[in-house]
Amino acid sequence: MGHIVIAYHLCVGCGACAEVCPDIFEMIENKAWLKYSDDITLCEQARVICPVGAITIEEDEK
């Protein structure tokens, strides 16, 4: 399992992540924010579509 990380300094506010995964991401003041992050498998599409690579999925430490 892992968790979603948004690099806010990279986010350009395009909203692509919120469009493909509206249950997980929302746009607040032109930045992507997490609404829900328990199911990282739903976020893979948002990670791939982000034009600046601001979304990553990091593995949890065991």
N, CA, C and O of each residue as an XYZ file, in Angstrom:
248
protein
N       0.847     -1.179      0.000
C       0.000      0.000      0.000
C       0.885      1.232      0.000
O       2.078      1.135      0.288
N       0.337      2.355     -0.309
C       1.079      3.593     -0.333
C       0.161      4.763     -0.054
O      -0.991      4.592      0.345
N       0.686      5.944     -0.269
C      -0.124      7.144     -0.079
C       0.195      8.162     -1.166
O       1.269      8.140     -1.766
N      -0.752      9.044     -1.402
C      -0.648     10.044     -2.445
C       0.065     11.271     -1.890
O      -0.187     11.700     -0.764
N       0.950     11.817     -2.693
C       1.641     13.048     -2.331
C       1.462     14.038     -3.477
O       1.686     13.707     -4.641
N       1.059     15.249     -3.131
C       0.960     16.324     -4.119
C       2.086     17.306     -3.828
O       2.196     17.819     -2.714
N       2.913     17.564     -4.819
C       3.968     18.578     -4.697
C       3.327     19.919     -5.054
O       3.256     20.297     -6.224
N       2.868     20.623     -4.035
C       2.116     21.859     -4.266
C       2.941     22.919     -4.989
O       2.384     23.747     -5.710
N       4.232     22.904     -4.810
C       5.078     23.879     -5.498
C       5.153     23.607     -6.999
O       5.523     24.493     -7.771
N       4.806     22.390     -7.419
C       4.788     22.051     -8.840
C       3.406     22.216     -9.479
O       3.299     22.459    -10.681
N       2.364     22.085     -8.680
C       0.995     22.125     -9.195
C       0.721     23.462     -9.891
O       0.931     24.534     -9.323
N       0.243     23.364    -11.144
C      -0.078     24.566    -11.912
C      -1.582     24.839    -11.944
O      -2.030     25.788    -12.588
N      -2.354     24.015    -11.255
C      -3.786     24.248    -11.156
C      -4.579     23.937    -12.401
O      -5.628     24.540    -12.625
N      -4.110     23.013    -13.218
C      -4.822     22.698    -14.462
C      -6.142     21.967    -14.210
O      -7.060     22.051    -15.026
N      -6.244     21.248    -13.082
C      -7.479     20.565    -12.732
C      -7.664     19.198    -13.366
O      -8.719     18.586    -13.200
N      -6.670     18.705    -14.085
C      -6.800     17.406    -14.750
C      -7.048     16.287    -13.741
O      -7.851     15.389    -13.998
N      -6.377     16.332    -12.613
C      -6.550     15.281    -11.607
C      -7.980     15.262    -11.072
O      -8.564     14.194    -10.889
N      -8.537     16.436    -10.824
C      -9.905     16.531    -10.314
C     -10.927     16.099    -11.366
O     -12.012     15.627    -11.027
N     -10.580     16.262    -12.629
C     -11.488     15.821    -13.691
C     -11.522     14.305    -13.805
O     -12.596     13.726    -13.969
N     -10.366     13.649    -13.720
C     -10.336     12.197    -13.874
C     -10.638     11.457    -12.576
O     -11.092     10.313    -12.614
N     -10.394     12.084    -11.435
C     -10.643     11.446    -10.133
C     -11.345     12.427     -9.187
O     -10.762     12.826     -8.179
N     -12.578     12.819     -9.493
C     -13.258     13.827     -8.674
C     -13.572     13.369     -7.247
O     -13.801     14.204     -6.373
N     -13.586     12.070     -7.002
C     -13.817     11.583     -5.645
C     -12.574     11.710     -4.771
O     -12.660     11.623     -3.547
N     -11.437     11.914     -5.390
C     -10.177     11.938     -4.659
C      -9.562     13.336     -4.605
O      -8.996     13.723     -3.582
N      -9.669     14.094     -5.698
C      -9.053     15.419     -5.772
C     -10.107     16.504     -5.921
O     -11.165     16.291     -6.513
N      -9.793     17.674     -5.370
C     -10.611     18.855     -5.582
C      -9.676     20.043     -5.764
O      -8.537     20.030     -5.298
N     -10.166     21.055     -6.437
C      -9.370     22.250     -6.670
C      -9.772     23.315     -5.659
O     -10.947     23.663     -5.539
N      -8.789     23.823     -4.938
C      -9.005     24.904     -3.984
C      -7.951     25.972     -4.257
O      -6.751     25.705     -4.203
N      -8.413     27.171     -4.547
C      -7.517     28.292     -4.843
C      -6.461     27.913     -5.886
O      -5.272     28.182     -5.715
N      -6.922     27.285     -6.962
C      -6.079     26.906     -8.105
C      -4.975     25.917     -7.775
O      -3.926     25.923     -8.419
N      -5.196     25.067     -6.780
C      -4.266     23.985     -6.448
C      -5.081     22.727     -6.201
O      -6.226     22.790     -5.751
N      -4.477     21.580     -6.502
C      -5.133     20.296     -6.246
C      -5.000     19.936     -4.769
O      -3.931     20.089     -4.179
N      -6.081     19.461     -4.185
C      -6.091     19.020     -2.793
C      -6.728     17.643     -2.728
O      -7.596     17.313     -3.536
N      -6.301     16.852     -1.777
C      -6.873     15.515     -1.592
C      -8.160     15.600     -0.790
O      -8.219     16.248      0.255
N      -9.188     14.935     -1.296
C     -10.435     14.775     -0.558
C     -10.441     13.429      0.142
O     -10.987     13.278      1.235
N      -9.819     12.450     -0.516
C      -9.866     11.068     -0.068
C      -8.629     10.396     -0.630
O      -8.320     10.568     -1.809
N      -7.923      9.646      0.175
C      -6.693      9.048     -0.348
C      -6.467      7.603      0.086
O      -5.349      7.099     -0.018
N      -7.492      6.940      0.563
C      -7.316      5.572      1.036
C      -7.092      4.559     -0.076
O      -6.405      3.561      0.138
N      -7.648      4.787     -1.242
C      -7.507      3.833     -2.341
C      -6.602      4.422     -3.414
O      -7.070      5.113     -4.319
N      -5.306      4.148     -3.312
C      -4.355      4.744     -4.245
C      -4.485      4.181     -5.646
O      -4.007      4.796     -6.599
N      -5.119      3.030     -5.795
C      -5.270      2.468     -7.137
C      -6.150      3.363     -8.003
O      -6.012      3.363     -9.226
N      -7.046      4.120     -7.390
C      -7.897      5.032     -8.137
C      -7.130      6.245     -8.630
O      -7.600      6.942     -9.528
N      -5.962      6.514     -8.065
C      -5.207      7.724     -8.378
C      -4.193      7.538     -9.481
O      -3.612      8.522     -9.939
N      -3.958      6.341     -9.919
C      -2.924      6.109    -10.928
C      -3.178      6.937    -12.187
O      -2.241      7.484    -12.769
N      -4.416      7.027    -12.600
C      -4.749      7.800    -13.791
C      -4.424      9.286    -13.585
O      -3.919      9.938    -14.499
N      -4.704      9.815    -12.419
C      -4.391     11.216    -12.131
C      -2.886     11.437    -12.097
O      -2.405     12.466    -12.572
N      -2.145     10.504    -11.551
C      -0.688     10.616    -11.506
C      -0.129     10.692    -12.922
O       0.746     11.508    -13.214
N      -0.640      9.840    -13.787
C      -0.155      9.784    -15.169
C      -0.545     11.035    -15.951
O       0.246     11.521    -16.759
N      -1.734     11.559    -15.730
C      -2.234     12.685    -16.521
C      -1.668     14.034    -16.082
O      -1.730     14.993    -16.852
N      -1.125     14.137    -14.884
C      -0.596     15.418    -14.387
C       0.543     15.897    -15.300
O       1.557     15.212    -15.434
N       0.381     17.057    -15.918
C       1.377     17.516    -16.892
C       2.722     17.925    -16.290
O       3.716     18.029    -17.009
N       2.758     18.157    -14.987
C       4.007     18.594    -14.358
C       4.553     17.582    -13.352
O       5.548     17.853    -12.680
N       3.914     16.429    -13.247
C       4.393     15.394    -12.334
C       4.255     15.755    -10.871
O       5.070     15.336    -10.049
N       3.232     16.531    -10.532
C       3.042     16.972     -9.149
C       2.429     15.896     -8.258
O       2.443     16.028     -7.034
N       1.891     14.833     -8.852
C       1.246     13.773     -8.080
C       2.124     12.536     -8.100
O       2.489     12.034     -9.163
N       2.456     12.056     -6.925
C       3.221     10.820     -6.812
C       2.544      9.899     -5.814
O       1.738     10.332     -4.990
N       2.881      8.643     -5.902
C       2.402      7.659     -4.939
C       3.623      7.061     -4.270
O       4.457      6.424     -4.913
N       3.711      7.278     -2.966
C       4.864      6.796     -2.214
C       4.465      5.588     -1.391
O       3.368      5.518     -0.837
N       5.384      4.641     -1.327
C       5.141      3.430     -0.552
C       5.200      3.750      0.944
O       6.036      4.535      1.390
N       4.311      3.136      1.700
C       4.345      3.265      3.149
C       5.461      2.435      3.711
O       5.785      1.373      3.179
N       6.057      2.914      4.790
C       7.082      2.125      5.468
C       6.421      0.992      6.212
O       5.311      1.134      6.725
N       7.103     -0.133      6.269
C       6.510     -1.298      6.940
C       6.933     -1.376      8.366
O       6.528     -2.293      9.081
